[in-house]
Amino acid sequence: MKIDCDVIKDLLPLYVENMVSAKSRELIEEHLAECEECQKILSQMREKEPEIICDTEPIKRFRNRFRKHTITVAMISAFITVAILIIVQGIFFLQPGDEMGYTLLNFYFILPLAALISSILIGMRDTKIKWLIPIIFGAIGVFIPWGVFHNTNGVAVCLAFLPSLIGILSGTAIRTLKNKRKR
């Protein structure tokens, strides 16, 4: 009985794994004795599969670098979001007579606190950009009073720059202490 090559090709994986019945095995072996093409396919199936060598070190390095940069970007984004909310509140929701409370709350409490927390978390990371953060936060401290009141307030600049600098130094110190404890 002549069996079509397509049927044999479908059965060959089962034949290689010894998962065919005795009668099917007999039919496949009869066909293989006559068909060179199916013999080639069978020999390819019996060859040892090449080993896949996966060097995971570059993947781990990328994941660590990505994690470091993601946290830095997230903290900068959080601070900028706070700054934008302060600007939006000052431009659109500030009522006449509320300037003093707005200034005290935002420039002397919220902005420095956001700068300090963001900078501590950024300082705990080993990134080169972290030393630019106080400058960026100080520039935002210049922009916010200018955007809301159309003048620059030196105290607001200091209250954005100094907590950020203190936060970076604190975060770096925390990271250094953690590294010493690990050793």
Beta strands, then each sheet from edge to edge (+ up, - down):
end
